[in-house]
Every structure is written in C-alpha cells, then in structure tokens.
Amino acid sequence: MTPADLVGVVELHKVCFEGYFLTALGDAAIGALYSRAVDDPKSVACVLQDDSERILGLAVGTLNPAFHTGLLRRSFPAFAGGVVRGLFTEATVRKGIGERLGFVSKIFVARADDTLERSGITPSQFPEARFLDVAVHPDCRGGRHAERLVEFFAGEVFRAGAGRLGGSVKPRNLGSLILYKRLGWNVQKTGPDRVDVWVDREE
Ligand SMILES: CC(C)(COP(=O)(O)OP(=O)(O)OC[C@H]1O[C@@H](n2cnc3c(N)ncnc32)[C@H](O)[C@@H]1OP(=O)(O)O)[C@@H](O)C(=O)NCCC(=O)NCCS
C-alpha cells in the first residue's frame, strides 16, 4: 500500500466494513487509519490489485502497541469531527461511543492486547503483530484471493520481525473463520463474542 492507494483503499473499506464504528466516522477518519499504517515503520499494509490497478483487497497489521494512541494523537481532528457529526446522524456512532467509554480514559496510554495471555496461550518469545483489517471486495470473494493476500501479508509481517501474527474476529464472521482455518492458523474462542486467530513464524 502506498499513499497513492489511499483513495481506493477508503472506498474498499466502506464497501467491506459497512456498519462498523470507524466507517461511520467518515472518510477522513478511515483515511487517517490507513495513512498511519502506510507511514508507520512498525506497521505493514498490503493491497490486492487487478491488472488495471483497481484495489480489490487490503491487509493491514502492526507491531506497534502504540498504533492506535499514535493515530488518535496525530489525527485527532478527523476523529473528533467524525464523532461530533456521527452523534447527531449515525446510530452506529452513538452505540460505539457508549461501548468505548471505558477505553477513553486509557486512550492516550499505549497498551497491548493481553487477551491471549489471559486465556492461557503461551506468548511468543518474539515480538507479536496484530492484524487490524483484512478485506476482499464482495465481487471477488470465494476465489482464494483472501488466502493469497493473507499469506503474502503474513510473510511481510514476519520479515518485519514479528514472531507471531494474530487478531480477533467475531464468531459470526464465517468468511474469516473459514479463511484462517484453511490457512492452518490457530483459532480459539476467547470470549462470548470473540475468537482469536494467530500464526507463529516458522523457524
Ligand atoms: C474475510 C474475507 C476477507 C474472506 O474473503 P473470501 O474471499 O471469502 O476468502 P477466500 O476466497 O479465501 O475463501 C473463503 C471461503 O469461505 C467461504 N465463505 C465465506 N463466507 C461464508 C459463509 N458465510 N458461509 C459459508 N462459507 C463462506 C467462501 O465461499 C470461500 O469458500 P470457497 O473458496 O470454497 O468458495 C471477506 O469475507 C471480507 O472481506 N469480509 C469483510 C471484511 C471482514 O469481515 N474482514 C475480517 C475481519 S478484519
């Protein structure tokens, strides 16, 4: 992913993540997330393109535990604007803000997600990366494009120094669960509405 891809990436995000909190915050907030992923040396951002360079898929992850706090500090106006507008116009934003109130007090403090550790899963002895978003345009799904994209992306993440790549998905997200099972990743339910998936770098 390069800065030149950002317009296409934002359009793809809106198609693939309709109804999500970030999507409801608007183009400026969505663009800020991917722009940070492109600029941050500890993050990896890949796109899947067709022959005419139309963006059909994306995979973004980070080795940086301060990714989100840095994003909010750097792009506060984009997020504040999205929240203020969304509070009046978007039910998703009103609901999302309610759910995230507990996070607000910690918003300016870097913190790692320790769900795996709390679930008794042995931590990797090397740095751990989290994937943030993986998506393929609905017109292109089911063709194993997502498998190829995620395999390429994981290779880049491991080359960047990670020993483990993981993330969480909703149990109802069947497409994702099938994808990670097929790729041979570990898949474990870690909460009532959360499944963790992860893969370790082969030595
Ligand atoms: C997750 C995602 C990238 C998977 O893409 P994909 O194109 O379906 O993945 P693949 O082509 O590798 O194949 C997955 C398989 O699961 C199947 N599948 C997908 N959704 C399914 C469902 N609801 N029920 C049954 N099978 C399903 C596909 O048909 C495909 O099987 P096939 O190859 O035999 O046709 C895509 O669904 C997507 O972009 N979702 C929206 C964004 C998202 O939720 N991302 C994950 C969280 S970050």
The ligand as a Gaussian input file, in Angstrom:
#p B3LYP/6-31G(d) Opt

LIG

0 1
 C      -12.910000     -12.239000       5.354000
 C      -12.804000     -12.125000       3.852000
 C      -11.547000     -11.339000       3.501000
 C      -12.698000     -13.543000       3.267000
 O      -12.667000     -13.438000       1.879000
 P      -13.087000     -14.666000       0.920000
 O      -12.897000     -14.197000      -0.484000
 O      -14.407000     -15.200000       1.324000
 O      -11.974000     -15.726000       1.283000
 P      -11.499000     -16.972000       0.418000
 O      -11.722000     -16.781000      -1.045000
 O      -10.080000     -17.259000       0.834000
 O      -12.435000     -18.190000       0.858000
 C      -13.135000     -18.310000       1.984000
 C      -14.148000     -19.453000       1.793000
 O      -15.192000     -19.305000       2.743000
 C      -16.445000     -19.331000       2.089000
 N      -17.378000     -18.485000       2.820000
 C      -17.300000     -17.156000       3.006000
 N      -18.363000     -16.735000       3.743000
 C      -19.106000     -17.832000       4.019000
 C      -20.310000     -18.049000       4.730000
 N      -20.969000     -17.040000       5.329000
 N      -20.787000     -19.318000       4.810000
 C      -20.141000     -20.336000       4.234000
 N      -18.989000     -20.198000       3.531000
 C      -18.486000     -18.953000       3.429000
 C      -16.159000     -18.800000       0.706000
 O      -17.171000     -19.174000      -0.206000
 C      -14.828000     -19.467000       0.426000
 O      -15.009000     -20.823000       0.054000
 P      -14.787000     -21.310000      -1.474000
 O      -13.392000     -20.906000      -1.852000
 O      -14.959000     -22.794000      -1.381000
 O      -15.847000     -20.604000      -2.276000
 C      -14.043000     -11.441000       3.239000
 O      -15.185000     -12.189000       3.593000
 C      -14.250000      -9.996000       3.659000
 O      -13.631000      -9.079000       3.114000
 N      -15.135000      -9.763000       4.660000
 C      -15.452000      -8.387000       5.108000
 C      -14.361000      -7.811000       5.967000
 C      -14.093000      -8.654000       7.199000
 O      -15.006000      -9.033000       7.916000
 N      -12.789000      -8.914000       7.465000
 C      -12.360000      -9.739000       8.568000
 C      -12.181000      -9.031000       9.837000
 S      -10.795000      -7.914000       9.802000

